[in-house]
Structures are given as C-alpha cells and as structure tokens.
Amino acid sequence: MPEVVAAPAGSRYHEQARNGRQGWWRRLGELLAVVGMLAVGMVVVTGVGMVVATALGAEHAPDDGDAQFADPLVDNALGLLMLAVGIPVVMLAVRWCGSRPAGTLASVAGRVRWRWLGLCAAVAFLFMAVQMGVLMLWEWLAEGDSVFEGDAPGTGKLLVGLALFVVLVPFQAGAEEFVFRGWLPQFFGGFLRSPWPGVVVASLLFALAHGFGGWSGFLLLFYSSLWWGWLVARTGGLEAVIAMHTANNVFSFGLALAFGQLADAGTAADAPWQALVVELVCAPVYCLVVARLARARGLASVSAPDAVAVPVPVPAAGPRKV
C-alpha cells in the first residue's frame, strides 16, 4: 500500500490532489480505475439487489420496458443503491492511485464536517420545500388538478417508501457529488490552476449522465451544477451540495410516491421550462446564503497544516543524534 501524502497546507479544495504524486501515469491509472470500478460496481450491486429482491418476493416487470420490477418503489430503491457505489469507488481510487487521504474528497479538512453538513441540510430542506411549493403551484395554475392525478399508495406503503428514500437518497446524492463535484474537479485541479475547467467539464458530464430529456432539463442540470461547483470551492467541501442534492431528491421521490406517479417520474433531464425558471433564482440564492453562513462561521476553504494526518515513515534502527 503506497504511503499517504496530503496536499500542502493552504491548498484549495480542487488542489487536494497536488501531493507530489501526480505523474501522468498515476492520473491515467486513477481515471481508468474510477471508470472500471464504477462499471463493475454498478453491475455487481444491481445483480445482488435483483437476487435479494426476487428472493423477498418482488415481481419482475414485463420485458417490454426499462423497469426491472413491477413495483416502482423496489425499482427506484435498486437504482439508488446502484448509484451509491460511486462513494467507495472514488475514495479507493484516490487512495490507491493518488496516494492521498480519501477524506480530502469530502473537504479540505480531510473529512466530512458533520455540524456544517447538518446546518446546510436544515437550510437546504427549507429552500427545497419553498422551491417545490412554488413549482407545484405554478403547474397547478397552468394545468389544473391533472398535475396531481395518480394512484396514491396506502398509508403503510407511503411511510415505508418515505423511510426508504430518507435512508437511501443521501448515499445516492452523496455519490453523485463525490464523483462530479469532488473527484472530477480535483482530478483536473491536479494539473490546472483554475477550478473552472474541472467544474465546467464535470457540470457537462453531470447533465449528460441524467440522459437528454429536453433542453430545459439539460440547461437546469448544467446551470445548477455550475453554481454547486462554485459553492464547493467557496466552502472547501461537498457538504452544502450534498445537502441540497439530498433535499431535492427526497422531495422529488417523496412527492412522486405520494401522488402515485413514481412509475412515471423521469429524471431532472425531463424537467419543464417552469422548473428551469424557478431554478434560475433558487440555485444562486441558496449558494449565496450558504456562502454567507460559511463566512460568518469562519469555515476554512483551504487545508490547514494539521487538517489531514500524514503518516511519517519510521526510520531504520541505528544511532540517533541527540
């Protein structure tokens, strides 16, 4: 196992890969490791999940669709688990190939700053409740009660589904942030001074990863991702964007389940133009509010000398100077 070496003190978030181990062969190896492990990990998790779900009695969906199971709740849970594999994949890649602490993906402190994450979550869920409320009101005024049509589940299934999403969504959202707002900008930051090339490329890939449902959905994802990339650089970590991503997905899945539209729910790539208009305002407001909170709390956006523990090689036995 290679020695773990952190970036120099005072390094910004996107510079955390600059630990003197960034030869081109290591960067290429890290890229190939992430791509390969993501592909293998998703296949393995999907396969195991299907076996377990089948053993528990879940019925398979007809072969003429994209769904794996007849129950959309089971199908979505499997999809969330599949995406969650991104967290261990990128952490292993930077540890093995980058020879740096895996925690530097989370923040410049070398770990998740849990109190800061909790504060960001409180702000994010409040913002998302308002944002979703505005969007639903707009759609209702435009389309009437048809917006809420669907086969609503019983109380038991609703509670189970909500609990399932509350448990699984943070891992899925966290995985996407670790990959697109964490590993990719740091990968480019290993050899580029500015964080923006990595942020722009990651934002483009983030939007494309959701499929192409329409221009409004694509622009919404790309625009939001650019703001989130800025917020990561400003706060020195992923906590604020993980909180907002989690709040967005918990509300989205929860509302789709409550209105019986879980089987028909697409991704953000299918978002209508109204959602893009609302996001044009909400994304910068959230980011600027959180950035102000970070400044007020004195949150570090660069690594401190003792932010990450770096193992010190043990000298060979022999005479010592005193």
C-alpha positions in Angstrom: 0.0 0.0 0.0 1.6 3.3 -1.1 2.3 6.0 1.5 -0.5 8.5 2.0 0.6 12.1 1.3 -1.6 15.1 1.7 -1.5 18.3 -0.4 0.5 21.2 1.1 -1.1 23.4 3.7 -3.2 26.2 2.2 -4.3 24.2 -0.8 -7.8 24.9 -2.1 -10.4 22.2 -2.5 -9.7 21.5 -6.1 -5.9 21.3 -5.4 -6.2 18.4 -2.9 -4.7 16.0 -5.5 -1.4 18.1 -5.6 0.6 15.9 -3.3 3.6 15.4 -5.4 2.3 12.0 -6.7 0.6 13.4 -9.8 2.6 11.9 -12.6 0.7 11.4 -15.8 0.7 7.6 -15.4 -0.9 8.0 -12.0 -3.6 10.3 -13.3 -4.3 7.9 -16.2 -4.4 5.0 -13.8 -6.8 6.9 -11.4 -9.1 7.7 -14.3 -9.2 4.1 -15.6 -9.7 2.8 -12.0 -12.7 5.0 -11.5 -14.3 4.2 -14.8 -13.6 0.5 -14.4 -14.7 0.2 -10.8 -17.9 2.2 -11.4 -18.9 -0.1 -14.2 -18.1 -3.3 -12.3 -19.6 -2.0 -9.0 -22.9 -1.0 -10.6 -23.3 -4.3 -12.3 -22.5 -6.2 -9.1 -24.8 -4.1 -6.9 -27.6 -4.4 -9.5 -27.2 -8.2 -9.7 -27.1 -8.7 -6.0 -30.0 -6.4 -5.5 -32.1 -8.2 -8.0 -31.4 -11.6 -6.4 -32.3 -10.3 -3.0 -35.4 -8.5 -4.2 -36.6 -11.6 -6.0 -35.9 -13.8 -3.0 -38.1 -11.4 -0.9 -41.0 -11.8 -3.4 -40.7 -8.8 -5.7 -42.3 -9.4 -9.0 -40.3 -8.7 -12.2 -41.6 -6.1 -14.7 -42.5 -7.1 -18.2 -39.7 -7.3 -20.7 -41.1 -4.5 -22.9 -40.0 -1.7 -20.6 -36.9 -0.3 -18.8 -38.1 -1.3 -15.3 -36.6 -4.3 -13.6 -39.5 -4.8 -11.1 -43.3 -4.3 -11.3 -43.3 -2.3 -8.1 -41.7 1.1 -8.9 -40.6 1.6 -5.3 -38.4 -1.5 -5.5 -37.1 -0.5 -8.9 -36.2 3.0 -7.6 -34.6 1.6 -4.5 -32.4 -0.6 -6.6 -31.4 2.3 -8.8 -30.4 4.4 -5.7 -28.3 1.5 -4.4 -26.6 1.1 -7.7 -25.6 4.8 -7.9 -24.3 4.8 -4.3 -21.4 2.7 -5.3 -19.7 5.9 -6.5 -18.6 6.9 -3.0 -16.3 3.9 -2.3 -15.1 3.8 -5.9 -13.6 7.3 -5.9 -12.3 7.0 -2.4 -10.5 3.8 -3.2 -9.1 5.3 -6.5 -7.6 8.4 -4.9 -6.2 6.3 -2.1 -4.6 3.6 -4.3 -3.7 5.7 -7.4 -3.4 9.2 -6.0 -1.7 8.1 -2.7 -3.7 10.7 -0.8 -6.2 10.6 2.0 -9.6 9.6 0.7 -11.2 12.1 3.1 -9.9 15.0 1.0 -12.7 14.3 -1.4 -15.1 15.3 1.3 -13.5 18.6 2.3 -10.2 20.4 2.9 -10.4 19.2 6.5 -9.9 15.6 5.2 -13.3 14.5 6.5 -17.0 15.3 6.4 -17.7 18.3 8.6 -20.8 16.9 10.2 -22.1 20.0 12.1 -21.7 22.1 8.9 -23.5 19.3 6.9 -26.4 19.4 9.5 -26.7 23.2 9.2 -26.6 23.0 5.4 -29.3 20.3 5.4 -31.6 22.4 7.5 -31.2 25.3 5.1 -31.5 23.0 2.0 -34.7 21.3 3.1 -36.3 24.7 3.9 -35.3 26.1 0.5 -36.4 23.0 -1.4 -39.8 23.0 0.4 -40.3 26.5 -0.9 -39.0 25.8 -4.3 -41.1 22.7 -4.8 -44.2 24.5 -3.5 -43.7 27.4 -6.0 -43.2 24.9 -8.8 -46.3 22.8 -7.9 -48.4 25.9 -7.6 -47.3 27.2 -11.0 -48.0 23.8 -12.6 -51.4 23.6 -10.9 -52.4 27.1 -12.1 -51.4 26.1 -15.6 -52.7 22.6 -15.9 -55.3 22.2 -13.1 -55.9 19.1 -11.0 -54.4 16.8 -13.6 -51.0 17.6 -12.1 -51.9 15.5 -9.0 -53.6 12.6 -10.8 -52.2 9.1 -10.0 -52.8 6.0 -8.0 -51.9 7.1 -4.5 -50.4 4.4 -2.3 -51.9 3.3 1.1 -50.6 4.8 4.3 -48.4 1.9 5.1 -46.6 1.8 1.7 -46.3 5.6 1.8 -44.5 5.5 5.1 -42.3 2.6 4.1 -41.4 4.4 0.8 -40.6 7.7 2.5 -38.4 5.9 5.1 -36.6 4.1 2.3 -35.9 7.3 0.4 -34.7 9.1 3.5 -32.2 6.3 4.1 -31.0 5.7 0.5 -31.1 9.1 -1.1 -28.3 10.6 0.9 -25.9 7.9 -0.3 -27.1 8.3 -3.9 -26.9 12.0 -3.8 -23.6 11.9 -1.9 -22.1 9.5 -4.5 -23.0 11.8 -7.4 -21.4 14.8 -5.5 -18.3 12.8 -4.7 -17.9 12.0 -8.4 -19.0 15.2 -10.2 -18.3 17.9 -7.6 -15.4 16.1 -5.8 -13.3 13.7 -7.8 -13.6 15.3 -11.3 -12.7 18.9 -10.2 -9.8 17.6 -8.1 -8.7 15.4 -11.0 -8.4 18.5 -13.2 -7.1 20.5 -10.3 -4.1 18.2 -10.1 -2.6 19.9 -13.1 -4.6 23.1 -13.7 -4.6 26.2 -11.5 -8.1 27.3 -12.0 -11.0 25.2 -10.7 -13.3 26.2 -13.5 -12.2 23.8 -16.3 -12.9 20.9 -14.0 -16.2 22.4 -12.8 -17.4 23.0 -16.4 -16.5 19.6 -17.6 -18.0 18.0 -14.5 -21.2 20.0 -15.0 -21.5 18.9 -18.6 -21.0 15.3 -17.7 -23.4 15.6 -14.8 -26.1 16.9 -17.1 -25.5 14.2 -19.7 -25.4 11.5 -17.1 -29.1 12.1 -16.4 -30.0 11.5 -20.1 -31.3 14.1 -22.5 -35.0 14.6 -22.0 -35.1 18.1 -23.3 -33.2 21.4 -23.4 -34.9 22.8 -20.3 -33.9 19.8 -18.2 -30.3 19.8 -19.6 -29.9 23.5 -19.0 -31.3 23.2 -15.5 -28.8 20.5 -14.6 -25.9 22.3 -16.2 -26.7 25.6 -14.6 -27.3 24.2 -11.1 -24.1 22.2 -11.4 -22.0 25.3 -12.2 -23.4 27.0 -9.1 -22.8 24.0 -6.9 -19.2 23.8 -8.2 -18.7 27.4 -7.2 -20.2 26.6 -3.7 -17.8 23.7 -3.2 -14.8 25.9 -4.0 -16.2 28.7 -1.7 -16.8 26.4 1.3 -13.9 24.0 0.8 -16.1 20.9 0.8 -19.1 18.9 -0.5 -21.3 19.2 2.5 -23.5 22.0 1.2 -24.1 20.5 -2.2 -24.8 17.0 -0.8 -27.4 18.6 1.5 -29.2 20.4 -1.4 -28.9 17.3 -3.7 -30.4 15.1 -1.0 -33.2 17.6 -0.2 -34.1 17.9 -3.9 -34.2 14.1 -4.4 -36.1 13.3 -1.2 -38.8 15.8 -2.1 -38.9 14.6 -5.7 -39.2 10.9 -4.9 -41.5 11.5 -1.9 -44.0 13.6 -3.9 -43.9 11.2 -6.8 -44.7 8.4 -4.4 -47.4 10.3 -2.6 -49.2 11.2 -5.8 -48.9 7.7 -7.3 -46.5 8.9 -10.1 -43.4 7.1 -9.1 -43.5 4.8 -12.1 -43.8 7.7 -14.4 -41.3 10.0 -12.7 -38.4 10.9 -15.0 -35.1 12.5 -14.1 -34.3 16.2 -13.9 -33.4 15.9 -17.5 -37.2 15.8 -18.2 -37.9 19.0 -16.2 -40.2 21.5 -17.8 -39.2 25.1 -18.6 -41.0 26.3 -15.5 -38.6 24.3 -13.3 -35.7 25.9 -15.2 -37.1 29.4 -14.5 -37.5 28.7 -10.8 -34.0 27.2 -10.6 -32.5 30.3 -12.2 -33.4 32.1 -9.0 -33.3 29.4 -6.3 -29.8 28.0 -7.2 -27.9 31.3 -6.7 -30.0 32.3 -3.7 -29.2 29.0 -1.9 -25.5 29.2 -2.8 -25.1 32.8 -1.7 -26.9 32.2 1.6 -24.8 29.2 2.4 -21.6 31.0 1.4 -22.5 33.8 3.7 -23.1 31.3 6.5 -19.7 29.8 5.8 -18.0 33.1 6.0 -19.9 34.0 9.2 -18.8 30.7 10.8 -15.2 31.1 9.7 -15.4 27.9 7.7 -12.0 27.0 6.2 -11.9 26.8 2.4 -8.2 25.8 2.3 -6.4 23.0 4.1 -4.7 23.7 7.4 -1.3 22.2 8.4 -2.9 19.6 10.6 -6.1 19.1 8.5 -5.1 15.7 7.4 -2.9 13.3 9.2 0.0 12.1 7.1 1.9 9.0 8.1 5.6 9.7 8.9 8.0 6.9 7.8 9.7 5.1 10.7 13.5 5.5 10.3 15.6 2.3 10.3 17.2 1.3 13.6 20.6 2.8 14.2 22.5 5.6 16.0 20.4 8.7 16.8 21.6 12.3 17.2 20.7 14.0 20.4 
